[in-house]
Amino acid sequence: MKRSIALIAAAVCGVASLSACAQHGGAMQGGALRAVSSPDAPKAIGPYSQAVRAGNVLYLAGQIPIHPKTGELLKDAPIEAQTRLVLDNLKAVLAADGMTMANVVSTTVYMKDLNDFAKMNEVYGTYFTGVTPARATVQVARLPRDVAVEIGAIAVKP
């Protein structure tokens, strides 16, 4: 069991062993987790963090299309506008930890209707250049506050 936990922890750091993880400032160094938040992204609407830093990895909570300054929910806006706001919110959380969209290695896109995929994807593609992140996209029965899209991400700071 301990070996499995060690291998999982090392995998989070992207290295082969816990000692290498610690040498690279990884998640197990001191066991420290740090919450990351930005005033330029919507406040968490439950018992969770906007993001959590573990070593050099930042795990970003899913964002929905809420305007961070006004609290306005864009649930009836076109999918393109919702996607743009969601990605802008993710950018704000990344910036709070000194990262950009270029640091994103993986995203998960939750959509109310996959018939809107092409429109969402067109906007999504404008936010990433160079090596684009790995991505999973799924249709779900319902999203928080009945929005059309939610996106979560994982980023790595070299």
C-alpha positions in Angstrom: 0.0 0.0 0.0 2.8 2.5 0.9 4.6 1.7 -2.4 1.3 2.4 -4.3 0.9 5.8 -2.5 4.6 6.6 -3.2 4.2 5.8 -6.9 1.1 7.9 -7.2 2.7 10.8 -5.4 5.8 10.6 -7.7 3.5 10.4 -10.7 1.9 13.7 -9.7 5.4 15.2 -9.8 6.1 13.6 -13.2 9.1 11.7 -11.9 10.0 8.0 -11.2 10.5 8.2 -7.4 9.6 10.1 -4.3 13.2 11.2 -3.8 13.3 12.6 -7.3 10.0 14.3 -6.5 11.4 16.0 -3.5 14.6 17.0 -5.4 12.4 18.7 -8.0 10.3 20.6 -5.5 7.4 18.2 -6.0 4.2 17.6 -4.2 5.7 15.5 -1.4 8.2 18.1 -0.3 7.0 18.9 3.1 3.6 17.6 2.1 2.4 21.2 1.5 -0.7 22.0 -0.4 -1.5 25.6 -1.1 -4.8 27.1 -2.1 -4.6 29.6 -5.0 -7.3 32.2 -5.7 -7.8 35.3 -7.8 -10.1 38.2 -7.2 -10.4 38.3 -11.1 -12.2 34.9 -11.1 -15.6 34.1 -9.5 -15.4 33.2 -5.8 -15.9 29.5 -5.0 -19.6 28.9 -4.5 -19.0 25.9 -2.2 -16.4 24.3 0.1 -13.6 24.1 -2.5 -10.7 26.2 -3.7 -10.4 27.9 -7.1 -7.2 25.9 -7.4 -4.8 23.9 -5.3 -1.0 23.9 -5.8 0.8 20.6 -5.1 4.5 20.9 -5.9 4.8 22.2 -9.4 1.3 21.1 -10.4 -1.8 23.4 -10.2 -5.2 21.7 -10.1 -7.9 24.2 -11.2 -11.5 23.7 -10.2 -14.0 23.8 -12.9 -15.1 27.2 -13.9 -18.6 28.2 -15.1 -19.6 31.4 -16.9 -19.9 33.7 -14.0 -18.6 37.3 -14.4 -16.1 37.7 -11.6 -16.9 41.4 -10.9 -20.6 41.5 -11.2 -21.5 37.9 -10.3 -23.7 37.8 -13.5 -24.4 34.3 -14.7 -24.3 33.9 -18.5 -26.5 30.8 -18.5 -28.7 32.0 -21.4 -25.8 33.4 -23.5 -24.6 31.6 -26.6 -22.1 28.8 -26.0 -19.3 30.9 -27.5 -19.7 33.7 -24.9 -20.0 31.1 -22.1 -16.8 29.3 -23.3 -14.9 32.6 -23.5 -15.8 33.7 -20.0 -15.0 30.3 -18.6 -11.6 30.3 -20.2 -11.0 33.9 -19.1 -11.8 32.8 -15.5 -9.3 30.0 -15.8 -6.7 32.4 -17.1 -7.2 34.6 -14.0 -6.7 31.7 -11.6 -3.5 30.7 -13.5 -2.2 34.2 -13.4 -2.7 34.3 -9.6 0.0 31.6 -9.5 2.2 33.1 -12.1 1.1 30.8 -14.9 -0.5 31.2 -18.3 -2.6 29.0 -20.6 0.7 27.7 -21.9 1.2 25.9 -18.6 -2.0 23.9 -19.0 -1.4 20.2 -19.7 -4.9 18.9 -19.4 -8.5 20.1 -19.4 -11.9 18.5 -18.9 -14.8 20.1 -20.7 -18.3 19.4 -19.4 -21.1 20.3 -21.9 -24.8 20.3 -21.6 -25.2 19.6 -25.3 -22.4 18.1 -27.5 -24.3 19.5 -30.5 -22.5 22.8 -29.4 -19.1 21.2 -29.5 -17.9 22.8 -32.7 -18.8 26.3 -31.5 -17.2 25.7 -28.1 -14.1 24.2 -29.8 -13.7 27.2 -32.1 -13.4 29.5 -29.1 -11.4 27.0 -27.0 -8.8 26.8 -29.8 -8.0 30.5 -29.7 -6.8 30.2 -26.1 -4.0 27.7 -26.7 -1.0 27.9 -28.9 2.0 25.6 -29.3 1.5 22.3 -27.5 -2.2 22.1 -26.8 -3.4 20.4 -23.6 -4.7 16.9 -23.5 -8.5 17.1 -23.2 -11.6 15.1 -22.3 -15.0 16.4 -23.4 -18.2 14.9 -22.1 -21.9 15.7 -22.2 -23.6 15.7 -18.9 -27.2 15.7 -17.8 -26.9 19.0 -15.8 -24.2 21.5 -14.8 -24.2 23.9 -11.8 -26.6 26.7 -12.2 -27.8 25.2 -15.5 -25.0 26.6 -17.6 -24.0 25.1 -20.9 -20.3 24.5 -20.2 -17.8 24.0 -17.4 -14.1 23.6 -17.8 -11.5 22.3 -15.3 -7.7 22.2 -15.9 -4.4 20.9 -14.7 -1.3 23.1 -15.2 2.4 22.5 -14.5 5.0 25.1 -13.7 8.5 24.0 -14.8 
